[in-house]
Every structure is written in C-alpha cells, then in structure tokens.
Amino acid sequence: MNPIFADNVSQPEGPVVLDDGRIVLVEMGPERKSVTIVSPDGGRQTIIEHAGNPNGLAIDGDGCIWVAGGPGQSLIRLTPSGQTLLRIDSDGEREFLFPNDLAFGPDGLLYLTDSGTRLETMASKDRASDGFAHLDYDGAVYRIDPRNGRVISKIASGVKFTNGIAFGPDGALYYNETLTGVIYRVDDKDRSEPYANVLRSTDPMQFRGPDGMAFADDGALYCTVLGEGHICVIAPDGDIEARCATNGNYPTNVAFDLKKQLLYVTEVQNGAVETIATTRSGLPLHMPKVDR
C-alpha cells in the first residue's frame, strides 16, 4: 500500500505542490465542489466552495489559481483568497462543454482541454452512463491568452474525451484521449501525433483510460490510468517503462514534489492523496506572471 498524504478528500483532482509542502487541489464531490489546500499536518483550507464543477487546476506566477470547470462549465481565475478575477465561457464561437485539465506553456500562454460532451450527458450519480462509449464527443485543446482572457486558437478537435495535459522538457505539448488510451504530442505546427497508449486492455463497458499527467525532468511521463488503478511511466521514446499500482482503482492526477523524489497521486475511490517514491525529480511547472 502507498503511504497516504491526506484522506477524507472528496473526489480529489488537479494537485499542485506548493514550495512549503502544501498541496492545492480541487474536490469534485457534489457536497464540496471546492478548491482546497491540504497541509502535511492534516490541516485544510477552503479557498472557494461550490465553485461549479471543478476538475483541473493550475497556478500562475502571481499566485492566482486557474480552475477548469467553474460555474457554468467555465474557466476561472481566482485570487489566493477565492475572489474571481476572470471568467471565460467559450472559444468565441462555442461554449465550453466540459473544461477538464489545464497547464501553462513555456510561451506564457494557458492550454485547456475540453472533454467534448456535457458532464450531465455522460454521467449519472458521478458514474459514467451506460452509453458513454457511443456519445458524439468533440473534445478539444485550446490555446488561451491569460492576460486578456481570450481563446487564441483550437489546437485539436474531435477528440474522444480529451483529458490530461502537460508540457515536456522538450517544450512540446502533450495531451491524452481517455476513451482510446492514446497520449498525443503536438509538434511546432500544431499537428497532433500519437506518442503512447497506456491502456492494458479495452473494455467498451467500462470508462477507463489516461487522466492527469506530469513529467520528470529527464523526460519520463507519469500518467494516471483511471479505472485500471495504476500510474503508467512512459520513457522519452514513448515506450512503457513501468506501471505503479495505486491503492484505489481511480487515480485522477499526479504532481511532483520538486524538493523530493516523490509523486503525489489524487485517487477518487478512496478519497485520498497517495504518495509514491520515485527515482526521478519532477520537471518544474511553468508559472508565468499574468498581472503586468
């Protein structure tokens, strides 16, 4: 069993490790729907509660918190105290359907995945509906200017449940497609190319596949595999290197502690944040200043 950093967390997702060892995350559970800071000593601080359907989280260089899945399926920017500074609801033509995960790039822009279907369409009582595999997904990846709150471009579309997103040490963008298990790498012309597939097996009756991801500084990619209960470790050449079991079957995301060779895993089945020791150091996240 992996050690537990925090328990009694309501459907945790989107972890970011702060310099002082605390973790900022979202609690997706219907009774919470919050942004929460969890301390190593067990302390909890609620930044904002009942904040829509929070699913992903990123922090900028001003210490503000960006949340995918704010009120009305929006993208919102919050102060550290929970005040809403900015809200983006669409790409200028279509409203966001299911903002899922987000990451800042080396260019200072924000990148957002939209899973491509309404949450209420694909899920009932926090579980995927029986017909989830046959929905007409139009998942997307957006490039956003965080300073003026505007979508600049759509990098990908027609994805079957776009989910996790991360930037590698090569500066390239990686995102994944949950229903097929494929992780894509985006080249410098915004072309998506398959990089790896993390599924052990496919089961059309079970919602499973890649979720949140984080890079080590040597280019290895750690990807949670929702519904299969493990972290898939992918070598820089795209080959599967290892699979690290999680305590529960539904890991949702990962984050490195940059001061230790330690990986934090949010896991929904047990409502916990687990830790897994690694032999690698994490790649620092891009956190550009937005308020200039």
C-alpha positions in Angstrom: 0.0 0.0 0.0 1.2 3.5 -0.8 1.5 6.0 2.1 -1.3 8.4 2.5 -0.7 12.2 2.5 -4.3 13.1 3.0 -7.6 11.2 3.4 -11.3 12.1 3.5 -10.8 14.3 0.4 -14.0 14.4 -1.7 -13.1 13.1 -5.2 -9.7 14.9 -5.5 -8.2 16.1 -8.7 -5.7 18.7 -10.1 -3.0 18.7 -7.5 -0.2 21.3 -7.4 2.6 21.1 -4.8 3.5 24.4 -3.2 7.0 25.3 -2.1 6.1 24.8 1.6 4.8 21.3 1.0 1.1 22.1 1.0 -1.0 20.8 -1.9 -3.6 22.8 -3.7 -6.3 20.6 -5.3 -9.9 20.5 -6.3 -12.6 18.4 -4.6 -15.1 17.3 -7.3 -17.6 15.7 -4.9 -21.1 17.2 -5.1 -21.1 18.2 -1.4 -17.8 20.1 -1.8 -17.0 21.3 -5.4 -14.2 23.3 -3.9 -10.6 24.4 -4.2 -8.8 23.2 -1.2 -5.3 23.5 0.3 -4.1 20.4 2.2 -1.2 20.7 4.6 1.3 17.9 5.6 0.0 18.2 9.2 -3.6 17.4 8.1 -4.8 21.0 8.1 -7.4 22.1 5.4 -8.1 25.5 4.0 -11.0 26.0 1.6 -10.3 28.7 -1.0 -13.7 28.5 -2.6 -16.7 26.1 -2.2 -19.5 25.2 -4.6 -17.4 26.5 -7.5 -19.3 24.9 -10.3 -17.8 21.5 -11.4 -14.1 22.0 -10.7 -11.9 19.4 -12.4 -8.5 20.8 -13.1 -6.2 23.4 -11.6 -3.1 25.5 -12.4 -1.3 28.3 -10.6 0.3 31.3 -12.3 3.3 33.4 -11.3 1.1 35.8 -9.3 -0.1 33.1 -7.1 -3.6 33.1 -8.6 -5.5 29.8 -9.2 -7.0 28.9 -12.5 -9.8 26.3 -12.3 -11.2 24.3 -15.2 -14.9 23.7 -14.5 -16.0 26.8 -12.8 -19.7 27.9 -12.7 -21.5 27.1 -15.9 -18.6 25.0 -17.2 -16.3 28.0 -17.4 -12.6 28.6 -16.8 -12.0 30.9 -13.9 -9.1 32.7 -12.3 -9.1 33.2 -8.5 -7.1 35.2 -6.1 -5.5 33.1 -3.3 -8.4 34.2 -1.1 -11.0 32.9 -3.6 -12.1 36.1 -5.4 -13.0 35.6 -9.0 -10.8 37.8 -11.3 -11.7 36.4 -14.7 -14.2 34.0 -16.3 -14.0 32.5 -19.8 -17.1 30.6 -21.0 -16.3 29.9 -24.7 -13.8 29.9 -27.5 -15.7 32.8 -29.1 -17.9 30.5 -31.2 -18.9 27.6 -28.9 -19.4 27.4 -25.1 -17.1 25.1 -23.3 -18.7 21.7 -22.8 -16.5 20.1 -20.1 -13.4 22.0 -19.2 -11.1 19.3 -17.9 -7.4 20.0 -17.3 -5.0 22.9 -17.9 -1.3 23.8 -18.0 0.7 26.9 -18.7 3.2 26.6 -21.5 6.8 27.9 -21.9 5.3 30.7 -24.1 3.3 32.1 -21.1 0.0 31.0 -22.6 -2.6 28.7 -21.0 -3.6 25.4 -22.5 -7.0 23.9 -21.7 -8.6 20.5 -22.5 -12.4 20.3 -23.1 -13.6 16.7 -23.0 -16.2 17.4 -25.7 -19.5 16.5 -24.0 -21.7 17.8 -21.2 -21.0 16.2 -17.9 -24.7 15.5 -17.3 -24.8 13.8 -20.7 -22.1 11.2 -20.0 -22.5 10.7 -16.3 -25.2 9.9 -13.7 -24.7 10.0 -10.0 -20.9 10.5 -10.5 -20.6 7.4 -12.7 -20.3 7.2 -16.5 -23.6 6.3 -18.1 -24.1 3.0 -19.9 -24.0 4.7 -23.3 -20.8 6.8 -22.7 -18.8 5.0 -25.4 -21.4 5.9 -28.1 -21.7 9.6 -27.4 -20.7 12.1 -30.1 -17.6 13.6 -28.5 -16.0 16.7 -29.8 -13.1 17.1 -27.4 -10.7 20.0 -27.9 -7.5 21.6 -26.8 -7.4 25.3 -26.6 -4.6 27.9 -26.5 -5.6 30.9 -24.3 -4.1 34.3 -23.7 -4.4 34.6 -19.9 -3.9 38.3 -19.8 -6.9 39.2 -21.9 -9.0 36.1 -21.2 -9.4 35.1 -24.8 -9.1 31.8 -26.7 -6.4 32.3 -29.4 -6.8 29.0 -31.2 -8.1 25.5 -31.1 -5.2 23.0 -31.4 -7.2 19.8 -31.6 -10.9 18.9 -32.1 -13.0 15.7 -32.4 -11.1 14.0 -29.5 -12.9 11.2 -27.7 -12.8 12.7 -24.2 -9.8 15.0 -24.0 -8.3 14.8 -20.6 -4.8 15.2 -19.1 -2.3 17.8 -20.4 1.3 18.6 -19.7 4.5 20.2 -21.2 7.6 18.1 -21.5 11.2 19.2 -21.1 11.3 19.4 -24.9 8.8 22.3 -24.7 6.2 20.2 -26.6 2.6 19.9 -25.5 1.2 16.5 -24.6 -2.5 15.7 -24.1 -4.5 12.5 -23.9 -7.7 10.9 -25.1 -9.3 8.8 -22.4 -11.5 6.5 -24.4 -8.8 5.3 -26.8 -5.9 5.4 -24.2 -3.7 7.5 -26.6 -1.4 10.2 -25.5 -0.6 12.8 -28.2 2.4 15.0 -28.8 1.8 18.3 -30.5 4.6 19.5 -32.9 5.6 23.1 -33.7 2.9 23.3 -36.4 0.1 22.3 -34.0 -0.1 18.8 -35.5 -1.0 16.0 -33.1 0.9 12.8 -33.4 0.3 9.6 -31.3 3.0 9.2 -28.6 1.9 6.3 -26.5 -1.1 4.2 -25.4 -1.4 3.5 -21.7 -4.3 1.0 -21.7 -3.7 -2.5 -20.7 -6.9 -3.6 -22.4 -10.0 -2.1 -23.8 -13.4 -2.7 -22.3 -16.3 -0.9 -24.1 -18.5 -1.3 -21.0 -16.1 0.4 -18.6 -15.0 4.0 -18.6 -11.2 3.8 -18.3 -8.1 5.5 -19.7 -5.4 8.2 -19.2 -6.2 11.1 -16.9 -3.8 13.6 -15.3 -0.1 13.6 -16.2 3.2 15.0 -15.0 6.8 15.0 -16.4 10.0 14.1 -14.7 12.9 16.3 -15.5 14.5 13.6 -17.7 11.5 13.4 -20.0 9.7 10.4 -18.4 6.0 10.9 -18.3 3.9 9.8 -15.4 0.2 9.3 -16.4 -2.7 8.2 -14.2 -4.8 5.4 -15.7 -8.4 5.9 -14.4 -10.2 2.6 -14.0 -7.1 0.5 -14.1 -5.6 1.6 -10.8 -2.0 2.5 -11.7 0.4 5.1 -12.9 1.9 4.4 -16.3 5.5 5.5 -16.6 6.4 6.3 -20.2 10.0 6.6 -21.4 11.0 9.6 -23.5 10.8 7.5 -26.7 7.2 6.6 -25.9 7.7 3.1 -24.7 6.0 1.9 -21.5 8.7 1.6 -18.8 6.7 0.7 -15.7 3.3 0.6 -14.1 3.0 1.7 -10.4 -0.1 0.4 -8.6 -2.3 2.8 -6.7 -4.3 1.9 -3.6 -7.6 2.6 -5.4 -8.8 1.9 -8.9 -9.4 5.5 -9.9 -6.3 7.7 -9.8 -7.1 11.0 -11.4 -3.9 13.1 -11.4 -0.3 13.4 -10.3 2.1 16.1 -9.1 5.8 16.0 -8.2 7.3 17.4 -5.1 10.3 19.3 -6.6 12.2 19.1 -3.3 11.9 15.3 -3.1 11.8 12.4 -5.5 8.2 11.9 -4.6 5.0 11.8 -6.6 1.6 12.8 -5.2 -1.5 11.0 -6.6 -5.1 12.1 -6.2 -7.4 9.0 -6.1 -11.1 9.1 -6.1 -12.2 5.6 -5.0 -10.7 6.1 -1.5 -10.9 9.9 -1.5 -7.2 10.3 -0.8 -3.9 11.7 -1.8 -1.3 8.9 -2.0 2.5 9.2 -2.3 4.8 7.1 -4.5 8.6 7.3 -4.2 10.4 7.7 -7.5 14.0 7.6 -8.7 13.5 10.9 -10.6 13.0 14.5 -9.9 10.0 16.4 -11.2 10.0 18.9 -14.0 9.1 22.4 -12.7 5.7 23.7 -13.9 5.5 26.9 -16.0 4.0 29.6 -13.8 4.1 32.9 -15.8 3.2 36.2 -14.3 -0.1 37.4 -15.7 -0.6 40.8 -13.9 1.7 43.1 -15.8 
